[in-house]
Amino acid sequence: FPPVTNIFFLSILSPIFITIKNIFNMKIIFRIG
């Protein structure tokens, strides 16, 4: 991958990863609560 596509990939993937993490955390909190 050239650096430009890497940056583009990261800018797309990092928000997706963050939302998946948040959903996972919410599920764990729901199970505990």
N, C-alpha and C positions, 0 to 999 in steps of 0.2 A: 504493500500500500504506500502510495506517496503521502507526504505529511498532510496535504490539503484534504484528502479523503479521510485520513485518520481523524482530523479535527472535526470534519463533518459527521463522521460516524459517532465520535464521542458526544458531540452536541445533541445527537438524536438518542443515543443509547442511555446516557446518564440520567435524563429525566424519566425514562421508562424504568430504569433500575430503581430510582428513588421512589416512584409510585408503587412498584412491586413490593419494595421494602416496607412502605407505609401500610399497604394492604395487609402484608404478612403480620406486621406489628399489631394492627387493629384486630386481626383474627385471634392472635394470642391473647390480647387484652380481653376480648369478648369471652374467650374460653375461661380465663381466670375469673372474670367478673360475672 
